[in-house]
């Protein structure tokens, strides 16, 4: 008999999905007994009449403030005006509207408010740290963070996590703030809002969701539930991203993408994502590029490097892409899986190499050093050393 295992759920109450899901916002605030809402968003999203205006109209007289200063990768400094707005306007709920960076910013602000911070940079005291070879130190929070309702407009799936990523611009590294209380209480997946997102951004964040799914399938801590959902996420995402590329106004394709992104991150707290995510975190922090672009450039090389330890698992990924693997060895199927990722990147017309992202050969060593300090390196199904990271980066260049 196999050893007993556990599957933990994050404290998310409900996910509303499908066209018109955003109309549930008022009812969700009623359920949370929230009367003073602050919207956390970006300047681009706030200025879009089908996004910012609609959500503000739905909030009505419960809206006490809008903070639209979120920047990509959430530098600590960009959070300070939002924290000052919280102290001034005293919201009892945060409504995140936008990308993964927006919900990460909401998490950071929710934590800062709960801990009574006046300076956003003090949040660094709660950053999780990696203690080699495989230990994670996660500081304890007070449990008083503001609740969050998340309305995503991209496919990063950050709204389904209990961890927010923020960037220390001095150290040029990305930090993770982790606590169950930072999980959004409600998520509203509305594909009618999704069609307002430019298709290139939709595609790149969809590739990040695909990265979640693939690294879930070969995670050492995977399980039957995460397997089923992650493999279905590969199927949904590969088809729906191509469909949205063909017709950006296709609401059904956007809905399928949202469902695939949700599946890609289901049960995230039960496992640790791996090397592609670790590399992506640090490239994003150093070069200010979208995480989805880092996936496009790096994931196939990571998959090939992992083949000796994960060929059987990657064969399942190839099948989820629609490859007929019946006559293939596991190693051949693993190569087919990496090739399918590359083919999808090409179909979506996204960057396919680190050179296209501005990463220079002479910088690979320093980048590898940063990767080896990343929290999720411990999730690699094959033990990794600095020289291995350098080799992967060279292959991805």
N, C-alpha and C positions, 0 to 999 in steps of 0.2 A: 504494500500500500504506500502511495506517495505521502510525503510529509504534508501536514496541514499548512495552508496558506491563507492569507487574508486579502480582501479587496476593499479598499477604503474609498468612500465617496466624499467629494468636497461639499461644503455646505451651500450649494446652489439650490434654490427652491424650485425654479421653473424656467423653461425655455419656451418662448412663443416663436413659432416659425411659420413662414408662408406669407403670401401677399397680404398686406394690411396689418402685419403683426405689431407695427409701431403703435397702432391704435390702443393697444393694451397698456400703454405707459401710465395713464391716469389710474387705472385699476390697480396696477402694481404699486404705485405710490400709496394708494389707499390701504392696500394689504400690509405695507410696511409701516403704516401710520406716519408717513412722511409728509410734512407740510411746507418745508422750505428746501427747494431743490436748487443746486448749482450745477450748471452744465459745464462739462470739461470737454474741450474740443480744440480744433486747429483753426487758423484763420481761413483756410480754403473751405473747409466744411461749413464753418459758420456763415460764410458769404454765399453759400449755395441756397437758393430759395426753396428747393425741394428737401433740404436737410435742416439747416439751422432754423429757418422760419417755421417749418412745420412742427419741429419738436418744441420750440418756444410756444407756439400756439397751443399745443397739447398740454403743456405745463400750466398755461394760464397764470393765475395769480399766485401759484405756488413757486414760480420762478423768482429767485432772489438775486441771482448773479449768473453771468456767463464768463468763464475763463477760457480764452481762445489762444493762449500763448504756448501751447504744446509744440515742441520742436521734434523732428525725427530723432529717435534713439534716446530722447528724454534726458538731456543734460541736467544735472542737479540744479544749475542756475536758472533754468527756464521755469522751474517750479515755484520760485520765490514769490512772484506776483500772485499766483494762485493760492498759495498758503496765506498771504496777507489778505486776500479776498475772503477766504474762509473765516479768518479771525474777525473781519469787519462785518460780514453778512451772516455769519453763523448758520449755514445750511445744516439740515439733518439728513441729507442724502445727496450723493453725487450721481449725475447722469452722464456717462461717457458716451460721446457721439463721434465716431470716426474710426481710425485705424488702430493697430496694435499699440502704437506709441501712445495714443490717446488713452486707452484703457490702462496701460502701464502708468501713465501720469496720474490718472485717477486713483490707482492703487497707492502710489507714493503719497499723494495728498491725503488720502483717507487715513493712511498710517501716521503721517505727520500730525494731522489733526488729533487723532486718538492719543498720541503720545505727548500732546501739548507742546509741540515744537514751534519755535518762532523762526528758526532758520532752516531752510530746506537742506542745506549741506549736512546738517546734523543727522539726516536720514542714513548717512553712511555707517552710523553705529549699528544699524540693523542689517547690514549687507551680509549675506551668507558667504562663507569662505570655504575653500577646498583645502583640506589638509592631506597631502599625499601619504600613502598611495590611494586611499579610497574612503576618506572620512570627510563628512560635511558638517560644518559648524553653523547652525542656524540660530541666531539670537531669538530669545523669547520676547513676544510683544505683550502689551497690557490687555489686549482684547477689546479695546475701545474704539477701533477704527470706524469711520463713517461707512454706512452701507452704500453699495454701488448698484445701479441699474445700468447695464451695458447695451448700447445700440451700435453694433459694428457696421462698418461700411466697406470693409475689406475681408480677406480670407485668412488672416494670420492666426485666428483661433485663440488669440491671447485672452479673450473674454472667458474662456473655459479653464483658466489657470488660477492658482493661488499665489503666483509669483509675478512680480513686476520687475522689468529690466530698466535700469537707469544708467547713465553714463557719467563717469568721472573724467572730465576733460583734461585735468592735469595728469592723471595716471594713464589716460587713453585706454581705459578698460571699462567693460560693462559689468555692473554689479546687479545682483539679484536680491530683491526684498521678498521674503517668503513667509507667509502666515496664512492659515486657513481663513482668517477673518477678512483677507483681501480678495477672496473669491466673490465676484459679483453675485448678488442675491437673485437677480433676474437678468435674462438675456432675451433681447428681441431681435430675431433674425428676419428681416423684411427685404425680400429680393427687389421690391419696388424702390427701395432706397439703394440697393446694390447697383442698379442700372445707372445711377448717377456717378458711380466710380469709373474713372477712365479705364479702358480695357487693359492697358499695359500695366497699370497698378494692380488691377484685379488679377491679372495673370501672374505677376511676380509674387503677390501674397499667396495666391493659390499654390505656387511652387513651394512656398514655405510650409503650407499645410501638408503638401505631399511629402516633404522632408519629415514632418512629425510622424506621418503614417509609416514611412519606410523605416525610420529609426525605432519606431515602436515594434515593428514586426521582428526585428533582430535584436531587440533589447534583451539582455540577460534576465530581466525581471518581467518579461512579457507573460501573458496568460491567455486562456481561451477567449475571454471576453474582448480583450484588447486586440487579439489576433483577428477576430471576426470583423470588428469595426474598422480596424486599420486597413485590412485588405479591401473592404468595401469602399473605404475612402480613396484608395488608389484607383479603383474602377470609376467611381463618381467623378473624381477630380480630373483624371486624364481625359474623360469624355466631355465633361462640362466646360472645362477651360478652353478646349478647342471650339466647342459650340459658341461660347461667348465671344471668342476671337472672330468667328465668322459673322456673328450678329450681336453686337454689343447691347442691343435693346431686348434681347431674349430673356424675359423674366424667368422662364422655366430653367434656363441654363444657369442663371444667377442663383436660383433656389437650390439646384443640385449642387452647385459649388459650396453654398453655405452648409448644406447637410454634410457634404464630404469633409469640409473643414471641421465641423463639430465632431464627426466620427474620428478624425485624425488625432484629436486631443482628448478623447474620452479616457478617463482613468489615468491621466498623466501623472497624478501623484503616486500611483502604484509602481511606476518605473522611472528610469532616468534616460532621457534622450542622450545621444552620443556625440561622436566626433564632428559630424557635419555641423551640428548646432554650436559646439564649442568654437569651431573655426569661424562660423558665421557671426557669433557674438562679437568676437574680437575684430574681425574685418569691419563690421558695422561701426564699432566704436572708434576705430582708427581712421577709416576712410569715408565715413558718413554716407554709406551706400545702403540701399534697401536690403533687408535680410533675404528676401526672395531672390535677389540677384546673387547673393553669396551662395545660396543653395544651387542655383543654376551652374555656377562655376565650379563648385567644390564637390557636390554630392556624388557624381559619378566616380570621381577619383577615390573618395572615401569608400564607396561600395566595393570598388575593385580591390582596394587595400584590405578590406575586411573579408574578402571571399574565403581565404583559408579557414576562417572561424565561423562563417555564416552562409556558406554556399547553399545548404538545404533551405534555410529561411529565405534567401534571396530568390530561390526557385519559385517559392510561393508568390513573391512579388512579381516575378515575370509573368506568372499565370494570371495574376490580377490585372496586369496590363493587356491581357488578351493573347499572350504568346503561347503557342502550342509547344509545351515542353516535354511531351510524351517520349520523344526519341532522344532527348538531351540528357547529358550528365548534369548533376547539380552545378558543377562549375560552369558548364556551358550556359545553363539557364541563368546563373548569376550574371554572367557577362551580358546576356540578353536583357536582363533587368536594367543594368547600367546603361546599355545602349538605348533602351526605351526612354529613360530619363533624358538622355541627350536628344533623342528625336523629338520629345515633347518640347524641350527648350527651343529647338529649332523651329518647330511649328508655331510657337508663341512669339518668336522673334525677340528673344531675351538674350542678355549677355551670356556667353558660354565659356569665358576664361577669366582668370584673375587679372590678366593684362588689360582686358576691357574695363575692369573696375578700377584701374589705376594703381594696382599693386605691382611694385617693381621687384626684380629678382634680388637685389641687394637688401631688401627689407624682409625677406622671408624668415631669416633667423630670429629677428626681434619679434615678428608675428608669431612664430612657433613658441617662443618663450611665453608670450601672453596666453596662447592657447593652453599650454600646459598648466597654467594657473586657473583655468576656467573650471567652474563648478561641475559641469556635466562631462568632463573628461572621464570621470569615474564610471560613467555609463557605457564606455566603449566595450563591446563584446570581445575585443582582442586587445590585450595589454599594449599600451602605446607609449613610446618614448619620444623625446624631442626630435631625434633624427627621423623618426617615422613621419612626424608632422611635416618636417621640412620636405621629405620626399613626396608626400601627398600634395603639398603646396606647389612643388616644382611640376608635378604631373598636371595640376590644374591650371598652370600658367600658360 
